Structures are given as structure tokens and as C-alpha cells.
């Protein structure tokens, strides 16, 4: 596999307007060939999606998903630019799939990595720096290992970085960008909340014999 230089990534970014990470992935998938990487980005709808990213998206829908058994529920708001697109079946299916994704990912707390507070990243660094398996490593190697682990952990907290549950070969971010290319409008996941039945409630634990005694009025 060809090594992808920062210069090549920058060149592709300037040519297509796509994001740095998307350009790097496109080049990796196409062995560093800029022309093929450009075609790959166009096929994925990424170039057109990034061009629309700055446009105001104030319409959309709030949707809910209740998992089988009623023990997990999700509310999510996804925005688009017009009410016309908000009413389209393709947009509503996207929102429903995102709600199902959130229900299936208990570790997800934020929409994207950039939303995660710096304090959380610093806390993760403190935890990783103190791990026993790094004790004998040189400081420069230790720093690289820790940085890699932190990036991995932050992506685990980010909805957009999750592998899409219906197609593990793409991320949720790529799913959204494909919909932007298809529907022709900026689409943004604005906020979500995930409910788990009984979460946060301290349940009283009783000794089985004491519970039987209490119910029968007897002694254990």
C-alpha cells in the first residue's frame, strides 16, 4: 500500500473541497492515485456534501425509536434546509436509521469528536499515561501510543464515527453525506437523548430470606 503524504492529501483537498480525513481515506482506498480518489469522493457524494456543510439547516424532524420490549428509547433531531426535503421518505428513513443507531450504541454520548469537552480528552490522557503496559516505553513512543488510544476512545463516544449498523463498511458520517448528495441539501444531526429503563435508580437489594419473611410476617 502506498504511503499517503500530507502534500498529496492537501492537493486532493484543494482539488475537491472535501475534508482532510475524507481525502486521506479516499487516497488510502485508491493507493494514492489522486484521479481515482477524486472519483471515489464524487461517488460517495462527499465533495458535494462538504460544499453544502455551511448552509443553514433549520427545518427537519424530531423522531423517536423505542427498542423492542420498551427498555430503550431514543429522541433525535435531524435538520435539513427545507420542509420539502423533511417530508421526503428518504430523509425520514435516514432519521429513523440514525435513531436506531443511537439505540444500538450505548457508548455514544456526542454527535462528533469536536463536540467532546477538552476536559474529557485530558482525563482520558491521564488514565492512559498511568497504564502499566507503558511503564518501560520511551517518552516519545509512550506519547504516540497514548495519543492513538485517546483518538480511538473519543471516536467511540462520537455518533458520526460509528460503523453504520446496517453496513459496517461505512460510518454514520458517510451515511449522512450520501443522503446530502442524494437530497441536495445540508443535513445535520443536531441533538439526541437516549433513555434506558431504570437508569440512575438505585434499586434496593434484599436478602431473599428476609424478603420472604417480610411478606409472610414471619422471622427468617
Buried (B, 14 or more C-beta within 10 A) or exposed (E): EEEBEEEBBEBBBEBBBBBEEBBBBBBBBBEBBBEBBBEBBBEBBBBBBBBBBEEEBEBBBBBEBEBEEEEBBBBBBBBBBBEEBBEBEEBBEBBBBBBBBBBBBEEBBBBBBEEBEEEBBEEBBEEBBEEEEBEEEEEEEBBEBBEEBBBEBBBEBBBBBBBBBEEEEBBBBBBBBBBBBBBEBBBBBEEBEBBEEEEEEEEEEEEEEEEEBEEEEEEE
